[in-house]
Amino acid sequence: MFGSDKHKSARPSSTGVETLIGPRVVIRGDVHFSGGLYIEGRIEGAVIADESDPNALVTLSERGSIEGEVRAPHVVVNGQLHGDIHSSQRIELAAAARVEGNVHYHTVEMQAGSMLTGRLIHQNAEPKRLSGPEGSD
């Protein structure tokens, strides 16, 4: 996942991993971060990027899990996530991703094998205006 040249241009170049949540760590509560956050453990709560960091990146590894919503400009999921994802830039659902929740995205990439139980909702899409039955006023 890290060594692939295919994805380097799609991810923010200035954001490296600044915070690592290891595989034996369980956090119960919300996590607020800026920069790069890499999760190999378990979070029971929301994961929220600082709004002033447009390059914030959260990566959920294959062994990691989150029970709560995720809000970040860039999101890479390769583990289990039970909650909604809100991304203003890009979401990548890698092959081992298992997401139960709605995905609010600007750009999304889903690799073969990823699973989503929920809806894909484009951020900039305007709701369609439904017309009433013909002849009704």
Contacts in CASP RR format, 6 or more apart in sequence:
PFRMAT RR
TARGET T0000
AUTHOR 0000-0000-0000
METHOD contacts of the structure
MODEL  1
MFGSDKHKSARPSSTGVETLIGPRVVIRGDVHFSGGLYIEGRIEGAVIAD
ESDPNALVTLSERGSIEGEVRAPHVVVNGQLHGDIHSSQRIELAAAARVE
GNVHYHTVEMQAGSMLTGRLIHQNAEPKRLSGPEGSD
1 7 0 8 1.000
1 76 0 8 1.000
1 78 0 8 1.000
1 94 0 8 1.000
7 92 0 8 1.000
10 90 0 8 1.000
10 92 0 8 1.000
10 109 0 8 1.000
11 57 0 8 1.000
11 74 0 8 1.000
11 76 0 8 1.000
11 90 0 8 1.000
12 55 0 8 1.000
12 57 0 8 1.000
12 73 0 8 1.000
12 74 0 8 1.000
14 55 0 8 1.000
15 35 0 8 1.000
15 36 0 8 1.000
15 55 0 8 1.000
15 56 0 8 1.000
15 57 0 8 1.000
15 74 0 8 1.000
16 35 0 8 1.000
16 36 0 8 1.000
16 57 0 8 1.000
17 36 0 8 1.000
17 37 0 8 1.000
17 38 0 8 1.000
17 59 0 8 1.000
18 33 0 8 1.000
18 34 0 8 1.000
18 35 0 8 1.000
18 36 0 8 1.000
18 37 0 8 1.000
19 33 0 8 1.000
19 35 0 8 1.000
19 36 0 8 1.000
19 37 0 8 1.000
19 38 0 8 1.000
20 38 0 8 1.000
20 40 0 8 1.000
21 27 0 8 1.000
21 31 0 8 1.000
21 37 0 8 1.000
21 38 0 8 1.000
21 39 0 8 1.000
21 40 0 8 1.000
21 41 0 8 1.000
21 43 0 8 1.000
22 39 0 8 1.000
22 40 0 8 1.000
22 41 0 8 1.000
23 40 0 8 1.000
23 41 0 8 1.000
23 63 0 8 1.000
23 64 0 8 1.000
24 41 0 8 1.000
25 40 0 8 1.000
25 41 0 8 1.000
25 42 0 8 1.000
26 41 0 8 1.000
26 42 0 8 1.000
26 43 0 8 1.000
26 44 0 8 1.000
27 42 0 8 1.000
27 43 0 8 1.000
27 44 0 8 1.000
27 45 0 8 1.000
28 44 0 8 1.000
28 45 0 8 1.000
29 43 0 8 1.000
29 44 0 8 1.000
29 45 0 8 1.000
29 46 0 8 1.000
30 45 0 8 1.000
30 46 0 8 1.000
30 47 0 8 1.000
30 48 0 8 1.000
31 37 0 8 1.000
31 43 0 8 1.000
31 45 0 8 1.000
31 46 0 8 1.000
31 47 0 8 1.000
31 48 0 8 1.000
32 48 0 8 1.000
32 49 0 8 1.000
32 50 0 8 1.000
33 47 0 8 1.000
33 48 0 8 1.000
33 49 0 8 1.000
33 50 0 8 1.000
33 56 0 8 1.000
33 58 0 8 1.000
34 49 0 8 1.000
34 50 0 8 1.000
34 52 0 8 1.000
34 53 0 8 1.000
34 56 0 8 1.000
35 49 0 8 1.000
35 50 0 8 1.000
35 53 0 8 1.000
35 55 0 8 1.000
35 56 0 8 1.000
35 57 0 8 1.000
36 56 0 8 1.000
36 57 0 8 1.000
36 58 0 8 1.000
36 59 0 8 1.000
37 47 0 8 1.000
37 49 0 8 1.000
37 56 0 8 1.000
37 57 0 8 1.000
37 58 0 8 1.000
37 59 0 8 1.000
37 72 0 8 1.000
38 59 0 8 1.000
38 61 0 8 1.000
39 47 0 8 1.000
39 58 0 8 1.000
39 59 0 8 1.000
39 60 0 8 1.000
39 61 0 8 1.000
39 64 0 8 1.000
39 66 0 8 1.000
40 61 0 8 1.000
40 63 0 8 1.000
40 64 0 8 1.000
41 61 0 8 1.000
41 63 0 8 1.000
41 64 0 8 1.000
41 65 0 8 1.000
42 64 0 8 1.000
42 65 0 8 1.000
42 66 0 8 1.000
42 67 0 8 1.000
43 65 0 8 1.000
43 66 0 8 1.000
43 67 0 8 1.000
43 68 0 8 1.000
44 67 0 8 1.000
44 68 0 8 1.000
45 66 0 8 1.000
45 67 0 8 1.000
45 68 0 8 1.000
45 69 0 8 1.000
46 68 0 8 1.000
46 69 0 8 1.000
46 70 0 8 1.000
46 71 0 8 1.000
47 58 0 8 1.000
47 66 0 8 1.000
47 68 0 8 1.000
47 69 0 8 1.000
47 70 0 8 1.000
47 71 0 8 1.000
47 72 0 8 1.000
48 70 0 8 1.000
48 71 0 8 1.000
48 72 0 8 1.000
49 56 0 8 1.000
49 58 0 8 1.000
49 71 0 8 1.000
49 72 0 8 1.000
49 73 0 8 1.000
50 56 0 8 1.000
53 73 0 8 1.000
54 73 0 8 1.000
54 88 0 8 1.000
54 89 0 8 1.000
55 73 0 8 1.000
55 74 0 8 1.000
56 72 0 8 1.000
56 73 0 8 1.000
56 74 0 8 1.000
57 72 0 8 1.000
57 73 0 8 1.000
57 74 0 8 1.000
57 75 0 8 1.000
57 76 0 8 1.000
58 70 0 8 1.000
58 72 0 8 1.000
58 74 0 8 1.000
58 75 0 8 1.000
58 76 0 8 1.000
59 76 0 8 1.000
59 78 0 8 1.000
60 66 0 8 1.000
60 75 0 8 1.000
60 76 0 8 1.000
60 77 0 8 1.000
60 78 0 8 1.000
60 79 0 8 1.000
60 81 0 8 1.000
60 97 0 8 1.000
61 78 0 8 1.000
61 79 0 8 1.000
62 78 0 8 1.000
62 79 0 8 1.000
62 94 0 8 1.000
62 96 0 8 1.000
63 79 0 8 1.000
64 79 0 8 1.000
64 80 0 8 1.000
65 79 0 8 1.000
65 80 0 8 1.000
65 81 0 8 1.000
65 82 0 8 1.000
66 80 0 8 1.000
66 81 0 8 1.000
66 82 0 8 1.000
66 83 0 8 1.000
67 82 0 8 1.000
67 83 0 8 1.000
68 81 0 8 1.000
68 82 0 8 1.000
68 83 0 8 1.000
68 84 0 8 1.000
69 83 0 8 1.000
69 84 0 8 1.000
69 85 0 8 1.000
69 86 0 8 1.000
70 81 0 8 1.000
70 83 0 8 1.000
70 84 0 8 1.000
70 85 0 8 1.000
70 86 0 8 1.000
70 87 0 8 1.000
71 86 0 8 1.000
71 87 0 8 1.000
72 86 0 8 1.000
72 87 0 8 1.000
73 87 0 8 1.000
73 88 0 8 1.000
73 89 0 8 1.000
73 90 0 8 1.000
74 87 0 8 1.000
74 89 0 8 1.000
74 90 0 8 1.000
74 91 0 8 1.000
75 85 0 8 1.000
75 87 0 8 1.000
75 90 0 8 1.000
75 91 0 8 1.000
75 92 0 8 1.000
76 91 0 8 1.000
76 92 0 8 1.000
76 94 0 8 1.000
77 85 0 8 1.000
77 91 0 8 1.000
77 92 0 8 1.000
77 93 0 8 1.000
77 94 0 8 1.000
77 97 0 8 1.000
77 99 0 8 1.000
77 114 0 8 1.000
78 94 0 8 1.000
78 95 0 8 1.000
78 96 0 8 1.000
78 97 0 8 1.000
79 94 0 8 1.000
79 96 0 8 1.000
79 97 0 8 1.000
79 98 0 8 1.000
80 98 0 8 1.000
80 99 0 8 1.000
81 97 0 8 1.000
81 98 0 8 1.000
81 99 0 8 1.000
81 100 0 8 1.000
81 101 0 8 1.000
82 100 0 8 1.000
82 101 0 8 1.000
83 99 0 8 1.000
83 100 0 8 1.000
83 101 0 8 1.000
83 102 0 8 1.000
84 101 0 8 1.000
84 102 0 8 1.000
84 103 0 8 1.000
84 104 0 8 1.000
85 91 0 8 1.000
85 99 0 8 1.000
85 101 0 8 1.000
85 102 0 8 1.000
85 103 0 8 1.000
85 104 0 8 1.000
85 105 0 8 1.000
86 104 0 8 1.000
87 103 0 8 1.000
87 104 0 8 1.000
87 105 0 8 1.000
87 106 0 8 1.000
87 123 0 8 1.000
88 106 0 8 1.000
88 123 0 8 1.000
89 106 0 8 1.000
89 107 0 8 1.000
90 105 0 8 1.000
90 106 0 8 1.000
90 107 0 8 1.000
90 108 0 8 1.000
90 109 0 8 1.000
91 103 0 8 1.000
91 105 0 8 1.000
91 107 0 8 1.000
91 108 0 8 1.000
91 109 0 8 1.000
92 108 0 8 1.000
92 109 0 8 1.000
92 111 0 8 1.000
93 99 0 8 1.000
93 103 0 8 1.000
93 108 0 8 1.000
93 109 0 8 1.000
93 110 0 8 1.000
93 111 0 8 1.000
93 114 0 8 1.000
93 116 0 8 1.000
94 111 0 8 1.000
94 114 0 8 1.000
95 111 0 8 1.000
95 112 0 8 1.000
95 113 0 8 1.000
95 114 0 8 1.000
96 113 0 8 1.000
96 114 0 8 1.000
97 110 0 8 1.000
97 111 0 8 1.000
97 113 0 8 1.000
97 114 0 8 1.000
97 115 0 8 1.000
97 116 0 8 1.000
98 114 0 8 1.000
98 115 0 8 1.000
99 114 0 8 1.000
99 115 0 8 1.000
99 116 0 8 1.000
99 117 0 8 1.000
99 118 0 8 1.000
100 117 0 8 1.000
100 118 0 8 1.000
101 116 0 8 1.000
101 117 0 8 1.000
101 118 0 8 1.000
101 119 0 8 1.000
102 118 0 8 1.000
102 119 0 8 1.000
102 120 0 8 1.000
102 121 0 8 1.000
103 116 0 8 1.000
103 118 0 8 1.000
103 119 0 8 1.000
103 120 0 8 1.000
103 121 0 8 1.000
104 121 0 8 1.000
104 123 0 8 1.000
105 120 0 8 1.000
105 121 0 8 1.000
105 122 0 8 1.000
105 123 0 8 1.000
106 122 0 8 1.000
106 123 0 8 1.000
106 124 0 8 1.000
108 120 0 8 1.000
110 116 0 8 1.000
END
